[in-house]
Amino acid sequence: MKILVPIKRVSDPHSASDVKAQGNQVVTDGLEFKINPFDEAAVEAALRLTENGVTPKVRQGEVVVVTLGPPQSEAILRTALACGANRAIHIEASDELLDARIVAQALREITRREKPDLILLGRKTVDGEGATVGPMLATMLNTPMVSAATSIIEHDGALLVRRQADGASCLLRVRLPAVVSVDLRVMAPDGALSSLTAYDFEYYDGIRFAALPATMQARKKPLERIALETLLPGIQRSTRYFKFEGLPARANVTMLKDVAELADVLTKHSARL
């Protein structure tokens, strides 16, 4: 199985309080960047779907990671390569020139060239929270789409995909090629299994981390660079940001001395309602 995994460079969610807004731009000076956590889950799921869990070093298929962004974005591609991805594609573009439509169109062009069996991506990014690239891309390609998958199992040339619904979960059989966006829960020990892996096999919970030798070897893996203008000549962003605002300052907090005082405050508040 050939899997294309779009990933994005985002500021570390743990340092979100350091993000500053200035007019219609976000000031990124001094921020640390990493792979979008939901895309990390997609990379892990793709690796599991192309390996036998017992012998993961023997990959039965190909995982290709792709990102759009400035030169600094290559760092996250190298990280994915070190974890086990086979190849990487860097679509060079300034962050200020991108929006969800442009990203989806660029991925459409890469998909037409690479012809993957599956496009696997995070269900959203932790910076924009849009969750729109996956559905847009599936619409452009006219392929099946499942969003927010919590588990993926390869079975009989198709995928059995489970996703959360309101108060329940749905199990869907999806034919390939397809677009699937994943939730963080896909990183559970049985969240993604290939047809080569026994159904009762369990991975370690979470994503895999690259050892130092794998990190060194990743430098030799293929990394292709393509200018966005080459893929989409004359493309222009269709959305415009007018203003970014930081979160309001936290209001004064009153500390209560014990549970009895808390109960008294809640009782008086409910009486006013």
C-alpha positions in Angstrom: 0.0 0.0 0.0 1.3 3.5 -0.9 0.2 6.1 1.6 0.6 9.9 1.2 0.7 11.8 4.6 0.4 15.6 4.5 2.0 17.1 7.6 2.2 20.7 8.9 4.7 22.7 10.9 3.0 24.3 13.9 4.2 26.1 17.0 4.5 23.8 20.0 1.0 23.7 21.6 2.8 23.6 25.0 4.1 27.1 24.3 0.8 28.6 23.1 0.9 31.3 25.7 4.0 32.7 24.0 2.1 33.3 20.7 1.7 37.1 20.2 -0.6 38.8 17.7 0.3 42.0 15.8 -2.4 43.4 13.6 -3.3 40.8 11.0 -0.3 38.6 11.6 0.9 36.2 14.3 4.4 36.9 15.6 6.4 33.7 15.6 9.7 35.0 16.8 11.2 32.8 19.6 8.6 30.0 19.2 9.5 26.3 19.0 8.0 24.4 16.1 7.0 20.7 15.7 4.8 18.4 13.6 1.1 19.1 14.2 0.1 16.5 16.8 -2.8 15.1 14.7 -0.4 14.7 11.7 2.0 12.8 14.0 -0.8 10.4 14.6 -1.3 10.1 10.9 2.3 9.3 10.3 2.2 6.6 13.0 -0.9 5.1 11.5 0.6 5.1 8.0 3.7 3.3 9.3 1.6 0.7 11.0 -0.5 0.1 7.9 2.6 -0.6 5.8 4.4 -3.0 8.2 4.1 -6.2 10.1 4.0 -5.2 13.8 6.3 -8.0 14.7 9.0 -7.0 12.2 8.4 -3.3 11.7 11.7 -2.7 9.9 10.4 -4.6 6.9 8.0 -2.2 5.2 5.4 -3.7 2.9 4.5 -0.6 0.9 5.6 3.1 0.9 4.9 6.1 3.1 5.5 9.5 1.5 5.3 12.6 3.7 4.5 16.0 2.2 4.4 19.5 3.6 3.9 23.1 2.4 5.8 25.9 4.0 9.1 27.8 4.3 12.6 26.2 4.3 12.3 25.6 8.1 9.6 23.1 7.4 12.1 20.5 6.2 12.9 19.8 9.9 9.5 18.0 10.3 10.0 16.1 7.1 13.3 14.8 8.4 11.6 13.8 11.7 9.0 11.8 9.8 11.8 10.2 7.7 13.7 9.2 10.8 10.6 7.5 12.2 10.3 5.3 9.1 8.7 7.3 6.2 10.4 6.4 2.9 10.3 9.7 1.0 9.5 13.3 1.6 8.2 16.2 -0.6 8.6 19.8 0.3 6.3 22.3 -1.5 8.1 25.5 -0.9 5.8 28.4 0.0 5.6 31.3 2.5 3.0 30.6 5.2 1.4 34.0 4.4 0.5 32.8 0.9 -1.3 29.7 2.1 -4.9 28.9 3.0 -6.9 25.6 3.2 -8.0 25.8 -0.5 -4.4 26.3 -1.8 -3.1 23.5 0.4 -5.9 21.2 -0.8 -5.2 22.1 -4.5 -1.5 21.5 -4.1 -2.1 18.2 -2.5 -4.4 17.3 -5.4 -1.6 17.9 -7.8 0.8 15.8 -5.7 -1.8 13.0 -5.5 -2.3 13.0 -9.3 1.4 12.5 -9.7 2.1 10.0 -6.9 -1.2 8.0 -7.2 -1.3 6.8 -3.6 -3.8 4.2 -2.4 -4.5 6.2 0.7 -4.1 9.8 1.8 -3.9 9.9 5.6 -3.8 13.2 7.5 -4.6 14.7 10.9 -8.3 15.7 11.3 -7.2 19.3 12.1 -4.2 21.5 12.9 -3.8 22.9 16.3 -3.1 26.4 15.0 -6.0 27.0 12.6 -8.4 24.4 13.9 -10.1 24.4 10.5 -10.4 20.7 9.7 -11.2 21.6 6.1 -8.3 20.4 4.0 -9.2 16.7 4.1 -12.9 17.2 2.9 -11.8 19.7 0.3 -9.1 17.3 -1.1 -11.5 14.4 -1.2 -14.1 16.5 -3.0 -11.5 17.6 -5.6 -10.4 14.0 -6.1 -13.9 12.6 -6.0 -12.8 9.8 -3.6 -14.4 8.4 -0.4 -13.6 10.4 2.8 -13.8 9.4 6.4 -13.0 12.1 9.0 -11.8 11.8 12.6 -11.0 8.1 12.4 -10.2 6.5 15.8 -9.0 3.1 14.3 -8.0 1.8 10.9 -7.6 -1.9 9.9 -6.6 -3.1 6.5 -8.9 -5.9 5.4 -9.4 -7.7 2.1 -8.2 -4.8 -0.1 -10.2 -2.2 1.8 -10.1 -0.4 5.1 -12.3 -0.9 8.2 -12.4 2.5 9.7 -14.1 3.4 13.0 -15.0 6.9 13.9 -16.8 8.5 16.8 -20.4 9.6 16.4 -22.8 11.3 18.8 -23.0 8.9 21.7 -21.7 5.9 19.7 -19.2 4.9 17.1 -19.5 3.9 13.4 -17.6 1.1 11.7 -17.2 1.8 8.0 -15.8 -0.2 5.1 -13.9 2.1 2.8 -12.7 1.2 -0.7 -9.4 2.6 -1.9 -8.2 5.0 -3.0 -9.6 7.2 -0.2 -8.9 10.1 2.1 -8.9 9.5 5.8 -8.3 12.0 8.6 -7.4 10.7 12.0 -8.0 11.5 15.6 -5.3 11.2 18.3 -7.0 8.0 19.5 -5.7 6.2 16.4 -2.4 5.9 18.3 -3.9 3.4 20.7 -2.2 0.0 20.8 -4.8 -1.5 18.4 -5.6 1.8 16.6 -4.1 0.9 13.2 -3.2 -2.6 11.9 -2.1 -3.8 8.4 -3.2 -7.1 6.9 0.3 -8.4 7.8 -0.3 -7.9 11.5 -2.3 -10.3 13.6 -5.5 -8.8 14.9 -4.6 -9.5 18.5 -1.2 -7.7 18.2 -0.8 -4.5 20.2 1.6 -1.7 19.7 3.0 0.6 22.3 0.6 3.4 23.1 1.5 6.6 21.3 3.9 7.5 18.5 7.3 6.0 17.9 10.5 8.0 18.4 13.5 7.8 16.1 16.8 6.5 17.5 19.9 8.4 16.8 21.1 6.0 14.0 17.7 6.4 12.3 18.0 10.1 12.5 21.4 10.0 10.8 20.1 7.7 8.1 17.1 10.0 7.5 19.5 12.5 6.0 20.2 10.2 3.1 16.5 9.5 2.3 15.0 11.3 -0.7 13.6 14.7 -0.1 12.2 16.5 -3.2 11.6 20.2 -3.3 8.9 21.8 -5.5 8.0 25.5 -5.7 4.3 26.1 -5.1 4.3 28.3 -8.2 5.3 25.3 -10.2 2.4 23.3 -9.1 -0.2 26.1 -9.1 0.9 28.9 -11.4 -0.7 32.2 -10.5 -2.6 30.9 -7.5 -3.8 33.4 -5.0 -5.2 33.0 -1.5 -9.0 33.3 -1.3 -9.2 34.0 2.4 -7.9 37.1 4.2 -7.1 37.6 7.9 -8.2 41.0 9.2 -7.1 40.8 12.8 -5.6 38.4 15.3 -6.3 39.0 19.0 -4.8 37.3 22.0 -6.9 35.8 24.8 -8.3 38.3 27.3 -6.4 38.6 30.6 -7.7 36.3 33.3 -10.1 38.0 35.7 -9.3 38.3 39.4 -9.6 34.9 41.1 -11.0 34.6 44.6 -9.6 31.7 46.6 -12.1 29.9 48.9 -10.8 28.4 52.2 -12.8 25.2 52.2 -15.6 23.1 50.6 -18.2 24.5 52.9 -17.5 28.1 51.7 -17.7 26.8 48.1 -21.1 25.2 48.7 -22.3 28.4 50.3 -21.2 30.5 47.2 -22.8 28.0 44.8 -26.1 28.0 46.8 -26.3 31.8 46.7 -25.4 31.9 43.0 -28.1 29.3 42.1 -30.7 31.3 44.2 -30.0 34.4 42.1 -30.7 32.3 38.9 
